[in-house]
């Protein structure tokens, strides 16, 4: 920020991943100049949203900064994304995957969205609900082929579709509707030793399974998510993220549900209930992963 002030910057350009772009947002907000976001991977919806995720020196999720406006311009070169590490694209699918499921939950509770949090809360929009559902459909339909294109460094229509879903649909969807349990699980995972080894979207993808179990979603829907995760390489167990499984781990992931977006869920919960949900999701993931290896 001091360098930008000394240079008398008239605009800020954030180039890179989520942390680089979020840093640019913070600088832009203080200087009150336009922001151009140029992501070099499609790993999150950071390029399009009006907030920044803050981590402490231990890489644990610590805070969220909300801004009065979204980036003024977002430029994405698909050929750059096609040559980025495949893990980033897949992680972005995990983050985008949660958008529709969390939207359905916030709709059921008629929760407020995340627009202009610094000035007050606003009602969710039906338009964003539709975008969230299209985001899910796009990911499920194009995810495997998009990964294949990324693995070969080529731009195809499925890759274009997933880039749009990961960055734009996901951003518009969750900001104008809201988040729920899947992102709470992600934040809990971030607080664990070694939790920073997994990318944001990888943790969210596991959080989706936890959320669906907590909501007693249809078995078919849970199976579809788990099978999709397995097909593209998203985690279905804590071990997939390099996290040790024990009672202390489950309790740390649960955190304090009374102070998180678990309150957007349409049922009563507490730390013990959440810890048991995480354990159940982990065991379910092991079961399906074992079946997949047998089929192979």
C-alpha positions in Angstrom: 0.0 0.0 0.0 2.8 2.4 0.8 4.5 1.7 -2.5 1.2 2.3 -4.3 0.7 5.6 -2.5 4.3 6.7 -3.2 3.7 5.9 -6.9 0.4 7.8 -6.8 -1.3 4.8 -8.4 -4.4 5.5 -10.4 -5.5 1.9 -10.5 -4.4 -1.4 -9.0 -4.0 -4.7 -10.9 -4.0 -7.9 -9.0 -2.4 -10.8 -10.9 -2.2 -14.3 -9.5 -4.2 -16.5 -7.2 -6.7 -15.7 -4.5 -4.3 -14.3 -2.0 -2.7 -12.0 -4.5 -6.0 -10.7 -5.8 -7.4 -10.3 -2.2 -4.3 -8.3 -1.3 -5.0 -6.1 -4.2 -8.5 -5.6 -3.0 -7.4 -4.4 0.4 -5.0 -1.9 -1.2 -7.6 -0.7 -3.6 -10.1 -0.2 -0.9 -7.8 2.0 1.1 -6.7 4.0 -1.9 -10.2 4.2 -3.4 -9.0 3.5 -6.9 -10.2 1.0 -9.6 -9.2 -2.6 -9.4 -8.5 -4.9 -12.3 -8.3 -8.6 -11.3 -6.4 -11.0 -13.6 -6.4 -14.6 -12.2 -3.8 -17.0 -13.3 -5.8 -20.0 -12.1 -9.5 -20.8 -11.7 -9.1 -22.1 -8.1 -11.6 -19.7 -6.4 -14.2 -17.0 -7.1 -11.9 -14.4 -5.5 -11.5 -12.5 -8.8 -15.2 -11.4 -8.9 -16.2 -11.0 -5.2 -16.2 -7.9 -2.9 -14.5 -9.6 0.0 -11.0 -10.8 1.1 -10.3 -13.8 3.2 -7.7 -13.2 5.9 -5.4 -15.9 7.3 -3.0 -15.6 10.2 0.7 -16.5 10.2 -0.2 -20.2 10.9 -2.4 -20.2 7.7 -5.6 -20.5 9.7 -8.7 -18.7 8.6 -9.0 -15.6 10.8 -11.3 -12.9 9.3 -13.2 -11.7 6.3 -12.9 -8.1 5.0 -15.9 -6.8 3.1 -15.7 -4.1 0.5 -18.2 -1.6 -0.9 -17.8 -2.8 -4.4 -16.6 -5.7 -6.6 -13.5 -5.5 -8.8 -14.1 -3.0 -11.7 -12.8 -5.5 -14.3 -11.9 -9.2 -14.4 -9.8 -10.4 -17.3 -9.2 -14.2 -17.7 -7.0 -15.7 -20.4 -8.3 -19.2 -20.8 -5.0 -20.3 -22.3 -3.2 -19.3 -19.1 -5.7 -21.2 -17.0 -5.2 -24.3 -19.3 -1.5 -24.3 -18.4 -1.9 -23.8 -14.7 -1.6 -26.7 -12.3 -4.6 -29.0 -12.7 -5.1 -29.2 -8.9 -6.1 -25.5 -8.9 -8.9 -26.0 -11.4 -10.2 -29.0 -9.6 -10.1 -27.1 -6.3 -12.1 -24.4 -7.9 -14.7 -27.0 -8.8 -14.9 -28.0 -5.2 -15.6 -24.4 -4.1 -18.1 -23.9 -6.9 -19.8 -27.2 -6.1 -20.9 -25.8 -2.7 -22.7 -22.8 -4.2 -26.0 -24.4 -5.0 -26.2 -26.6 -1.9 -25.5 -23.6 0.4 -28.0 -21.5 -1.6 -30.7 -24.0 -1.0 -30.0 -23.9 2.7 -30.0 -20.1 3.0 -33.2 -20.0 0.9 -34.9 -22.4 3.4 -33.9 -20.1 6.2 -34.5 -16.9 4.2 -31.0 -15.7 5.3 -29.5 -12.4 4.2 -26.8 -12.3 1.6 -23.2 -10.9 1.7 -23.7 -7.7 -0.3 -22.2 -4.6 1.4 -21.8 -6.2 4.8 -20.1 -3.0 6.0 -23.3 -1.1 5.6 -25.9 -3.7 6.6 -27.5 -6.9 5.5 -29.6 -7.4 2.4 -32.1 -10.0 1.2 -31.0 -12.9 -1.0 -32.0 -12.7 -4.7 -33.9 -15.2 -6.8 -31.6 -14.4 -9.7 -28.6 -15.7 -7.7 -30.5 -18.8 -6.8 -30.8 -19.6 -10.5 -27.1 -18.8 -11.1 -26.1 -21.1 -8.2 -28.1 -24.0 -9.7 -26.6 -23.4 -13.1 -23.1 -23.3 -11.5 -23.7 -26.8 -10.0 -25.1 -28.2 -13.4 -22.1 -26.7 -15.2 -19.6 -28.3 -12.9 -21.2 -31.7 -12.8 -21.6 -31.8 -16.6 -18.3 -30.4 -17.6 -15.9 -31.1 -14.7 -14.3 -34.3 -15.9 -13.7 -33.0 -19.5 -12.4 -29.7 -18.2 -9.9 -31.5 -16.1 -8.8 -33.5 -19.1 -8.3 -30.3 -21.1 -6.3 -28.8 -18.3 -4.1 -31.9 -18.1 -3.2 -31.5 -21.7 -2.9 -27.7 -21.6 -5.6 -27.0 -24.2 -8.7 -24.8 -24.2 -12.0 -26.6 -24.9 -15.6 -25.6 -24.3 -15.9 -27.7 -21.1 -12.8 -25.9 -19.8 -14.4 -22.5 -20.7 -17.6 -23.5 -18.9 -15.8 -24.5 -15.7 -13.7 -21.4 -15.7 -16.9 -19.3 -15.8 -18.5 -21.5 -13.1 -15.5 -21.4 -10.8 -15.0 -17.7 -11.0 -18.2 -15.9 -12.0 -21.2 -18.1 -11.3 -19.8 -19.2 -7.9 -19.1 -15.6 -7.0 -22.4 -14.2 -8.1 -24.2 -17.1 -6.5 -22.8 -17.1 -3.1 -22.4 -13.4 -2.6 -26.1 -12.7 -3.5 -27.4 -15.7 -1.6 -25.0 -16.8 1.2 -22.8 -19.6 2.6 -23.7 -22.3 5.1 -22.2 -25.4 6.7 -19.8 -26.5 3.8 -17.7 -23.4 4.4 -17.8 -23.7 8.2 -16.2 -27.2 7.8 -13.6 -25.6 5.5 -12.8 -23.0 8.2 -12.6 -25.7 10.8 -10.2 -27.7 8.7 -8.0 -24.6 8.2 -7.5 -24.5 12.0 -5.9 -27.9 12.1 -2.1 -28.6 12.0 -1.5 -29.4 8.4 -4.8 -28.0 7.4 -3.0 -25.5 5.1 -1.8 -28.5 2.9 -5.3 -28.6 1.4 -6.5 -25.9 -0.9 -9.7 -23.9 -0.1 -11.9 -25.7 -2.6 -10.7 -29.1 -1.5 -11.7 -28.4 2.0 -15.1 -27.0 0.9 -15.7 -30.1 -1.3 -15.4 -32.3 1.8 -17.6 -29.7 3.6 -20.3 -30.3 1.1 -20.5 -34.0 2.0 -20.7 -33.0 5.7 -23.5 -30.5 5.0 -25.6 -32.9 3.0 -25.3 -35.5 5.7 -26.2 -33.0 8.4 -29.3 -32.0 6.3 -30.3 -35.6 5.9 -30.2 -35.1 2.1 -31.3 -38.0 -0.2 -28.7 -40.7 -0.4 -28.7 -40.5 -4.2 -27.6 -36.8 -4.0 -24.8 -37.6 -1.5 -23.6 -40.4 -3.7 -23.5 -38.2 -6.8 -21.3 -35.6 -5.0 -19.0 -38.3 -3.6 -18.7 -40.0 -7.0 -18.0 -36.7 -8.7 -15.3 -35.8 -6.2 -13.7 -39.2 -6.8 -13.9 -38.8 -10.5 -12.0 -35.4 -10.6 -9.7 -36.0 -7.6 -11.5 -33.9 -4.9 -11.2 -35.3 -1.3 -13.8 -37.5 0.2 -11.9 -38.3 3.4 -9.8 -36.4 5.9 -6.8 -38.6 4.9 -7.1 -37.3 1.3 -6.2 -33.9 2.8 -3.4 -35.2 4.9 -5.3 -34.8 8.1 -5.1 -37.2 11.0 -8.4 -38.7 12.1 -9.1 -38.8 15.9 -11.7 -37.4 18.3 -9.6 -34.2 18.9 -9.5 -33.6 15.1 -13.3 -33.9 14.8 -13.8 -31.5 17.7 -11.4 -28.9 16.3 -13.2 -29.0 12.9 -16.5 -28.5 14.7 -15.3 -25.4 16.4 -18.1 -23.3 17.9 -21.3 -23.8 15.7 -23.1 -21.1 17.7 -20.8 -18.4 16.2 -20.6 -19.7 12.6 -22.8 -20.1 9.5 -24.1 -23.4 11.0 -26.8 -21.0 12.2 -28.0 -20.7 8.6 -28.9 -24.4 8.7 -32.6 -25.2 9.4 -31.9 -27.4 12.4 -30.4 -27.3 15.9 -26.7 -28.2 16.2 -23.9 -28.0 18.6 -20.2 -28.9 18.7 -20.8 -32.6 19.5 -23.3 -33.0 16.6 -20.9 -31.4 14.1 -18.0 -33.5 15.3 -20.1 -36.7 14.7 -21.2 -35.4 11.3 -17.5 -34.9 10.3 -16.6 -38.4 11.5 -19.6 -39.9 9.7 -18.6 -38.1 6.4 -15.1 -39.4 6.8 -16.2 -42.9 7.2 -18.6 -42.7 4.3 -15.9 -41.3 2.1 -13.6 -44.3 3.0 -16.4 -46.7 2.1 -17.0 -45.2 -1.4 -13.2 -44.7 -2.0 -12.8 -48.4 -1.2 -15.5 -49.4 -3.7 -13.9 -47.3 -6.4 -10.5 -49.0 -5.9 -12.2 -52.4 -6.1 -14.0 -51.4 -9.3 -10.7 -50.3 -10.7 
